[in-house]
Amino acid sequence: MNTFRPKYITFDCHGTLIHFQMAEAAVDLYGAQLGKEQLEAFIRHFSAYRLDEVMKDWQPYADVVHNALERTCKRNGVAFKAEDAQNIYERIPSWGPHADVPEGLAKVAREFPLVALTNSMDAQIHSNVAKLGAPFHAVLTAEQAGAYKPHFRAFEYMFDTLNCGPEDILHVSSSFRYDLMSAHDLGIRNKVWVNRGHEPANPYYGYTEIPDIRHLPGVVGL
């Protein structure tokens, strides 16, 4: 991939660049009432229900969190409180980058326009992006697209907004289920998987694997 110079390097944000702290939030709210195995199951279920919620027609992310948490509580026999869901939602703008992100991102930003394609609300994401340590050409949200990843519509909104095609970008994500499977199906050949340990490798989808964003400049020959 060192010879490929994309028009844009596009990124998933939460989990890939931003330290996504849903599990930590669940521990804060429910850790005192659940044992270790119960809490681990609760965190897995919360993650799964968030994915299921974004697979529906677009809804505000506050509703995604609320519905996913309510379903998780029901499955695990925990009393659901709407204020707990609101508490988690309101934490999101305070989350910052993984420690490896600012250095690697700043290097690639000197040579390539960076684009965020994020499953978030307009009012949330700019606070997160401001903490990443590099300028972004565009920040594109699920709210703007009217769809969350992994829906194709989110990626198609990005292509239309950037006036480019799948062949023009390098897409970077730590998630197959949210990003890289859809990217593959839409013809994005140049993909980078950031192996942050929350999903197993899946070579079928064709990507360059890196352990963190510090290694991204090497992928594009910097």
C-alpha positions as CSV (number, residue, x, y, z in Angstrom):
1,M,0.0,0.0,0.0
2,N,3.0,2.3,0.3
3,T,2.6,3.3,-3.4
4,F,-1.1,4.3,-2.9
5,R,-1.7,7.9,-2.2
6,P,-5.4,8.4,-1.3
7,K,-7.3,11.6,-1.9
8,Y,-8.5,11.2,1.7
9,I,-7.7,9.1,4.7
10,T,-11.1,8.4,6.4
11,F,-11.5,7.3,10.0
12,D,-13.9,5.7,12.3
13,C,-13.7,7.7,15.5
14,H,-15.1,6.1,18.7
15,G,-13.0,3.1,19.5
16,T,-10.5,3.6,16.7
17,L,-9.2,7.1,17.5
18,I,-11.2,8.0,20.6
19,H,-11.0,5.9,23.7
20,F,-14.6,4.6,23.8
21,Q,-15.5,4.2,27.4
22,M,-18.9,2.5,27.4
23,A,-17.6,-0.4,29.4
24,E,-16.1,1.9,32.0
25,A,-19.4,3.7,32.3
26,A,-21.2,0.4,32.8
27,V,-18.7,-0.5,35.5
28,D,-19.2,2.8,37.3
29,L,-23.0,2.4,37.2
30,Y,-23.5,-1.3,37.8
31,G,-20.2,-2.7,39.2
32,A,-21.3,-2.5,42.8
33,Q,-24.3,-4.7,42.2
34,L,-23.0,-7.3,39.8
35,G,-20.3,-9.9,40.3
36,K,-17.3,-10.1,37.9
37,E,-18.9,-12.6,35.5
38,Q,-22.2,-10.9,35.6
39,L,-20.6,-7.5,34.9
40,E,-18.6,-9.0,32.0
41,A,-21.8,-10.4,30.5
42,F,-23.6,-7.0,31.0
43,I,-20.8,-5.2,29.1
44,R,-21.0,-7.7,26.2
45,H,-24.7,-7.4,26.0
46,F,-24.6,-3.6,26.1
47,S,-22.2,-3.6,23.2
48,A,-24.4,-6.0,21.2
49,Y,-27.6,-4.1,21.8
50,R,-26.0,-0.8,20.7
51,L,-25.1,-2.4,17.4
52,D,-28.6,-3.8,17.1
53,E,-30.0,-0.3,17.8
54,V,-27.9,1.4,15.1
55,M,-29.1,-1.2,12.6
56,K,-32.6,0.3,12.8
57,D,-33.8,3.4,11.0
58,W,-31.8,6.4,12.2
59,Q,-32.6,7.7,15.7
60,P,-30.7,10.2,17.9
61,Y,-27.8,8.6,19.6
62,A,-29.3,9.4,23.0
63,D,-32.1,7.0,22.0
64,V,-29.6,4.4,20.9
65,V,-27.9,4.5,24.3
66,H,-31.2,4.5,26.2
67,N,-32.8,1.6,24.3
68,A,-29.6,-0.5,24.4
69,L,-29.1,0.0,28.1
70,E,-32.8,-0.7,28.8
71,R,-32.6,-4.0,26.9
72,T,-29.3,-4.9,28.6
73,C,-30.8,-4.3,32.0
74,K,-33.8,-6.4,31.2
75,R,-31.7,-9.3,30.0
76,N,-29.5,-9.2,33.1
77,G,-32.2,-8.7,35.7
78,V,-31.0,-5.2,36.6
79,A,-33.4,-2.2,37.3
80,F,-33.2,0.3,34.5
81,K,-33.2,4.0,35.2
82,A,-33.5,6.5,32.4
83,E,-31.1,8.8,34.2
84,D,-28.3,6.1,33.9
85,A,-28.7,6.2,30.1
86,Q,-28.6,10.0,30.1
87,N,-25.5,9.9,32.4
88,I,-23.7,7.7,29.9
89,Y,-24.7,9.8,26.9
90,E,-23.5,13.0,28.5
91,R,-20.1,11.5,29.2
92,I,-19.3,11.0,25.5
93,P,-18.1,14.5,24.6
94,S,-15.5,14.4,27.3
95,W,-13.7,11.3,25.9
96,G,-10.3,11.8,24.4
97,P,-8.0,9.9,22.2
98,H,-6.1,6.7,22.7
99,A,-2.5,7.6,23.8
100,D,-1.0,6.6,20.4
101,V,-3.4,8.7,18.3
102,P,-2.1,12.3,18.4
103,E,1.5,11.5,17.2
104,G,0.5,9.3,14.3
105,L,-2.4,11.4,13.3
106,A,-0.3,14.6,13.1
107,K,2.2,12.9,10.8
108,V,-0.4,11.8,8.2
109,A,-2.2,15.1,8.5
110,R,0.8,16.9,7.0
111,E,0.4,14.9,3.7
112,F,-3.3,13.9,3.5
113,P,-6.7,15.4,4.2
114,L,-8.3,13.6,7.2
115,V,-12.0,12.8,7.3
116,A,-14.0,11.5,10.3
117,L,-17.0,9.3,9.5
118,T,-18.5,8.8,12.9
119,N,-21.6,7.3,14.4
120,S,-22.4,10.3,16.5
121,M,-24.4,13.5,16.8
122,D,-23.2,16.9,15.5
123,A,-23.3,18.3,19.0
124,Q,-21.1,15.6,20.4
125,I,-18.3,14.9,18.0
126,H,-16.5,18.2,17.6
127,S,-15.5,18.1,21.3
128,N,-14.0,14.7,20.7
129,V,-12.2,15.6,17.5
130,A,-10.7,18.7,19.0
131,K,-8.8,16.5,21.4
132,L,-7.2,14.4,18.6
133,G,-4.2,16.6,17.9
134,A,-4.6,17.0,14.1
135,P,-6.8,19.1,11.7
136,F,-9.6,17.4,9.9
137,H,-10.8,18.3,6.5
138,A,-14.3,17.1,7.3
139,V,-16.3,15.6,10.2
140,L,-19.2,13.6,8.9
141,T,-21.8,12.2,11.3
142,A,-24.6,9.7,11.4
143,E,-26.9,12.6,12.1
144,Q,-25.9,14.3,8.8
145,A,-26.2,11.0,6.8
146,G,-29.4,9.9,8.4
147,A,-27.8,6.5,9.0
148,Y,-25.3,4.9,11.3
149,K,-22.5,2.6,10.1
150,P,-22.6,-0.3,9.2
151,H,-25.4,1.0,6.9
152,F,-24.1,1.6,3.4
153,R,-25.9,4.9,3.4
154,A,-23.4,6.4,5.8
155,F,-20.5,5.6,3.5
156,E,-22.4,6.8,0.4
157,Y,-23.1,10.1,2.2
158,M,-19.3,10.4,2.6
159,F,-18.6,9.7,-1.0
160,D,-21.2,12.2,-2.1
161,T,-20.0,14.9,0.3
162,L,-16.3,14.4,-0.7
163,N,-17.1,14.0,-4.4
164,C,-15.0,10.8,-4.5
165,G,-15.4,7.1,-4.9
166,P,-14.3,4.0,-3.0
167,E,-11.1,3.9,-5.0
168,D,-10.0,7.3,-3.7
169,I,-9.8,6.7,0.0
170,L,-8.0,4.8,2.7
171,H,-10.4,3.8,5.4
172,V,-9.1,3.2,9.0
173,S,-11.1,1.4,11.7
174,S,-10.7,-0.9,14.6
175,S,-14.1,-2.6,13.8
176,F,-15.1,-5.1,11.1
177,R,-18.8,-5.1,12.1
178,Y,-19.2,-1.3,12.0
179,D,-16.8,-0.4,9.2
180,L,-14.6,-2.8,7.4
181,M,-17.2,-5.3,6.3
182,S,-19.3,-2.5,4.7
183,A,-16.2,-0.9,3.3
184,H,-15.3,-4.2,1.6
185,D,-18.7,-4.6,0.2
186,L,-18.8,-1.1,-1.2
187,G,-15.5,-1.6,-3.0
188,I,-13.1,0.3,-0.7
189,R,-10.0,-1.7,-1.4
190,N,-7.5,0.2,0.7
191,K,-8.4,-0.4,4.4
192,V,-6.4,-0.4,7.6
193,W,-7.5,-2.4,10.7
194,V,-6.3,-1.0,14.0
195,N,-6.1,-4.1,16.2
196,R,-7.2,-2.7,19.5
197,G,-8.3,-6.2,20.7
198,H,-12.0,-5.8,20.7
199,E,-12.7,-7.9,17.6
200,P,-10.8,-10.9,16.1
201,A,-8.9,-10.7,12.9
202,N,-10.8,-11.5,9.7
203,P,-8.5,-11.7,6.7
204,Y,-11.3,-12.3,4.2
205,Y,-12.0,-8.5,4.2
206,G,-8.5,-7.5,2.9
207,Y,-6.7,-4.9,5.0
208,T,-3.4,-3.8,6.4
209,E,-3.2,-4.5,10.1
210,I,-1.5,-2.1,12.6
211,P,-1.4,-2.2,16.4
212,D,-2.1,1.5,16.8
213,I,-2.1,4.8,15.0
214,R,1.6,5.4,15.5
215,H,2.1,2.8,12.7
216,L,-0.3,4.5,10.2
217,P,2.3,6.8,8.6
218,G,4.3,3.8,7.6
219,V,1.3,2.3,5.8
220,V,1.3,5.4,3.4
221,G,5.0,5.6,3.1
222,L,5.8,8.4,5.5
